[in-house]
Structures are given as C-alpha cells and as structure tokens.
Amino acid sequence: MSEENKKIIYSAMQPSGIPSLGNYLGALKNWKNLQNEYNCIYAIANMHAITVRQDPTELRKKTRDLLTLFMAIGIDPEKNILYVQSDVKAHAELAWVLNCFTYMGELSRMTQFKDKSAKHADNINAGLFTYPVLMAADILLYNADLVPVGEDQRQHLEITRDIAERFNNIYGDVFTVPDGYIPKVGARIMGLQEPERKMSKSESDNDNNVIYMLDDLGRAANKIKRAVTDSDNEVRLSPDKPGISNLLNIYAAVTGKSAEEAEGEFVGCGYGEFKKCVADAVIEELRPIQERFKELSSDKAYIDKVIKDGAEKAAYIANKTLRKVQRKVGFPV
C-alpha cells in the first residue's frame, strides 16, 4: 500500500515517568507494529503533563527519555512522525479555538477530570478541566483517521468527535472525524501486588507493584517472583485467581501466545517454577530495549536531530490545518 493511501493513526503519551510493562504491552508494543500498516504520528504529550505540577528539569529529562525509549522499542523516526508536543505551537492555538466550540457541561462530565481532581485536590486547575480540548486539538491537527483507545480514553475520543462534527456543521468539511482503533492484542496488565488495578507508570505507591521499562533486570525479575498469588498452587486462568491470571497474561503478551496457550504450558507446574518462567520471558523482552536505549542516549546529537526533524514534520501538517481553521473563524491569515 502506498504511503498516500495509508490511514493516519495519532497517539500520544505523557512524560510523567518511565513507562511500565503495562504501558508497553498494552500500547507501545502495538504502536511499533502499527508503523508498517499506517502513517503513524506519535507525540510526547508534555503540554498535558503540566496539568499536574512538574519539576522543570525532571520534565525535560523525562520528555527526552520517553522519546528515546520510543525509538529503543522500535518506533522508527524515519517511518513515523515522532515529536514533542510543545515544539508545535499549533496545538495551543487550535486548542483555544476549539475551547470556543466546547460546552462546559461536556467537560464537567469527563470522568478523568473527576478522578484527577480527587487525587490533586490542591491543584484543580483550568487546564485539568479543558484537557480534553487540547487532546482534541492534538488529534484534529493531523487529520487522524484512527486513534488507539483504551477504556479510560474512550470519553476523550467521543468529545473529540463531537467537537469536530460541531465545527464541520458550522464551517463545512474542515476536520477529519476520527474513529477509535481497538488494538488487536493490546494486553491489559494489572499490578503485581494489586492485580485488581491496572499497572500504571504514575499511579502506584508500591514500587513492587510495577515493572518499569528501564528497571534493573534483576530487580524486575524479583518483582515478578514476589507477585501476589494465592494458596492453591494451581496455574490457571480464573476470575478468582487475579494474580495468576495477570502473570499468565504477561507471559502470553511477551511471548506472542494466547493466554489459553500460556495456561496449557503450565499445567501441573508449581508457582515458583511458573514465576521464574514469566520473569525469564519478561527479561528477554526488556534486555534488547534497554541496551538500545543506552546506545541511543549516548548519542546526544542524534536525539537532538530526531527532535528537531520531528517538530518540523509535525508543524508542517499542523500549521496547514490551523490556517484552514483560522480562515474559517475569521482570523487574518
């Protein structure tokens, strides 16, 4: 399929910390696989990140590290547009225009605003409230056909579609109205100590609950060996065995097997041997990524060039959309 005929996929991740194994198996591994089938645009969403207070030096480092990790995973900056959100000023400019086409009632229904307000009660800022509008601007600037979404982002995609359709109804066919892309094999990975909650890079108080992509490999293996299980020592998928089911899902996701195939592999196996096999599989997945990350990180000039080139490619597309919007609303362009 020619590049022109490929659909455009847009996705972004906040640099709020080193991605977890859950982020990788649920999203990033799939992003790498999408690059052969779609024109992919991937952003480091550092503008979204400042809705929560950040240390400036740390945020700059996390932003750069996350972009480097994307490449270490196998996301090719030559095949995809890979850029830092704040480098493209059109995001902020379009977000302001779209704010004027978004209703307070729509934003007040966003569950993420309610959740984050509860967690950050001392900093319930306007950016947190209008976060979905900036997300809509991110997507609509690039004429994205598809946006990979999990359950927690479905609401944001719906409001993006509503805003785009509202604007198009007034001014004509300006925005591509995006559809959700449901990953074929996006694994839902839960916490190792709290298997009833999703493994997250930013929402766990227990370090042993999360494997981070850049964890020391021995430490990562020990976290798996300490993962909560149950007392019956039987490896099987079952709602009443959340810890074991989660480890089976992790093993399946890193080996490319189905959870049922993984379950069949460990019939009659004790928990100790099972956990060692899961740990070994995870380590073999992480090792080449960490080695590539270290190699890339040492080449400052190359990372600088990727960031600069990505910003230029993204801005070229985004500014064309922004100028069209500015003309429609009556701004001099």
N, C-alpha and C positions, 0 to 999 in steps of 0.2 A: 504494500500500500504506500502511495506517495505521501510525503510529509504534508502536502496541502490537503489531502483527503482524510488525514487522521483527525479524530476528535481531540479537543483540548481538555486536559484534566488540570485542575488547580487544587493545590493543597498547601497548608502552612502548619508550622509547629512553633510554639513559643520557646524561647531560650530560657526557660525557668529552671533548668537543671539538666544534668546528663540524662538522656532518655533511658527508660527502664527496659528490661527484656520484654515487658508487656507492650510498651510503645513500639518496640522493634517488630515483635511477632504479630501485633495487631495492626500495624500501619506501615512502618518504614520498610520492612522486607517486601511488602506488597508494592510500595512506591517504586522500588528497584525493578520489579517485574513489569510494571506498567509502562516503563520507558520505551519498550520495543513496540508497543501496540498503539500508543497515544503520543501526542505532543504534550509533554508534561511541564508544568510551571510549579516550582516548589519554592516557598518563601520561609525565611526565618522571621517569625512574627514578633519582632522586638517592640513595635508600637503597642501591640496588645499587652505585652508583658508589663508595661509600666502602670497598668490599672492597679497593680499591687506594688508597693514600694520596693525599689531595687537599689542595690549598691551599684553606682555607675561603673566603677572599674570591673566589678564582677559581671555586670550585664554585658559589657563589651567583650569580655573574655568568653562568656557563655555563648554569645552570638557567634563568635568566630569558631569556637569549638564545635558548635552544633552544625554549622555549615561544613566544617572539615569532616565531621562524623558522617554526614550525609554521603560525602564522596567516598569515605572509607567503606561504607556499606555497599557501594557500587552504583550510586546515583551519579551519572556521567554529566559534567557541566557542558560538554560539547553536544550531547544529545538533548539535554533539558535546559530550561532556564532556571537557574539556581541563584537566588538573590536575597539580599537583606531588605526587609520591608521599608525601613526608614530611609533607605537610599533613593526611594522612588516617591517624590513629593506628591505625585498624583493621588496617592492613597488618601492623604489627609484632605486634599482639595475635593475629591469626589465624595468623601465621607460627609463633608459639610453640606454639599448639595443634597445628598440623599437623606440627611437629617431632616431636611425641609419637606421630605416626602414620606416620612415615617411618623406614625402616631404614638403618642405617649402610652396609650392602652396596649398597643402591640408590645412595646418594650417592657412594660410592667409585668407582662405575663411570662417573660423569659425565666425559666427555672434556674438557669445558671446565674442570673443576677441575684435571685433569692439565695441561692447556695453560697455564692461568694460574699454576699452582704452579711450572711450569718457568720462566715469564717473571718471576715475582716471588718468587724462592726465599727472599728475606729477609723475606717477609711472607705466609707461608702460614697465614692466619687462619681461625677457625671460620666467619666469615661467608662466606668464599670456598667453604667446604665445604657450608654449608647454603643457599647462594644459590638452588638450585632450589626450596627450600621457600618462600622469600619470593616467588619467581616464581609458584609455585602459589597462594599467598595472593592475590597481585595479581589473578590470573585468576578464582579461585573467588569472591572477594568480590562480583563484579559479575554473577554468573550468565552468564558469557560463553558463547555458543554456539560461537563461532569465534575462533581465534587465528591471525593470519598468521604462518607459519613458513617460514624457510629451512632448509637442511640443518643448519646449526650450532645451531638451536634445537629440532630435532625431538625430541631426547632429553629436553629440559626439558618439552615438552608431554606426552610419554609418562609421565613421572613425575608430572606434574600429574594426568593421568587416573587413574593408579594410586592416588594418594593420595585423590582424590575418591571413587573406587569403593570403596576400603577403608573410608573413613569412612561412606559411604552403606550399605555392607553391615552395619555395626555399628549405626548410628543411624537408618536409614531414608533417605528421599529428601531429603537436605539440599542437596547441591551439584548444579548442572548440570555434567555431564561434557563438557568442550569438545572440539570437533574442530579439526583443523588446517585452515586456509584457505590454499590454494596460489594465490598471485596469478596472474591470467591472463597478465599481461605483465610480471611482475617481472624486469627485466633483471639479469643477473649481470655486473657491471662489474669489470674487473680493473685492476691498477695500470698506469700509463703506462710506467714503467720496468721493472716486473716483471709482465708480463702473464700469468704463471703463478700469480700470487697475487691474491686478491680486494682491490679498492681499499677501504681501511678508514680511518676517521677517526682511529684511535688506534694503529694497528699498523704504521706505516711510518717508517723512519729517513730516508727520502729525500723531501723536500718536493715534488720534481718528479714523484714517483710518484702524487700525489693532487691532485685538484682539489677544493677546499673550496667550499661553497655561497656563502661570503662573500669568496672570493678577489677581489682586484683583477681586473677583467675582462681587462685587457691581459696580466696575469700568467697567468691561466687559459689564454688563447689561446696564449701562448708555451709553456706546459707541454705542450699538445697538439702543437704544432709540433716539440717536442723528443722526443716519444714514440718509443720504440724500434720499429723496423720490421724489415726485412730487406733483402737486396741485389737482389731481382729486379724491384722497381718495378712489381709487378702487384697491383692491389687486388682481392682475392678472399677469401672465407671458406674457411679450411682449418686443420686442427689443426697443420700445420707452419708456420702464419703467425699465431701468437698475438697479436702486436702489432697487425697489420692487422685481424684478426678482432675484436679488442676495440674498435678505433676504429669499425668498421662497426656493432658492437652499440651503441656510444654514440650514433652518428648516428641509428640506427634508433629508439632509445628516446626521443630528444628530438624527433624529427620525427613519431613515431607510425607509422613504416613497419616492415615486417618486415626482418630482417637480409638476406634474399634480395633484397628490393626495393632496399635500400640498395646491395647489391653490384652489382645491374644498373645502377644510376645512375652508377657509377664505372668502367664498362668502358672500357679504354683511357686511363684518367686516371692521371697520374703522382702520386707520393707527395706532392709539395709542394702541388699543387692540391687533392688529396684532404684533406690535413690542414687546409688553410685552410677548406675547406667544413665539416669537422667542428667546427673552432674557432668558425666563424661561427654554426653551429646551436646550439652549447653556450652561447655568449654571449647569443644571443637568448632562450634559456630562462632563463638566470640573471638577466639585466638587470631584468625586472619584479619578480622575487622580491627582489632586493637593494634596489630602490627602495622597495618596500612595507615591507621590514624596517626601513629607515632611518626611514620615516614613522612606523611603529608604535613604534619605540624612543624616538622623541622625545616620545611621549605616556605619561609615567610613570603618570599617574592611571588611564588606560585599562588598561594592563597590570596594574596593581595590582588593578583591579576584576575583570579576567578571572581572575586567580589566585585571588582570594577567592571569586568565584562558582563557579569550577570545583571548588574544595575543598569548598564546601558541597553541591553537587550530588553529587559523588563520595561524600562522607561519608554522605549520606542513604541511598544504596543500600548502601554497605559496612557501615554500622552495623546495618542490618536483618539482613544475613547473619550478621554477628558475633554478634548477640544470639541468633539461632537456634542457632548453634554452641555458644555458652556454655550455653544451656539444655540442649542435648543432652548435654554432657560433665559437667553437674552444678554449674556455677558459678552463684552467686546473680545474678539479673538483675532 
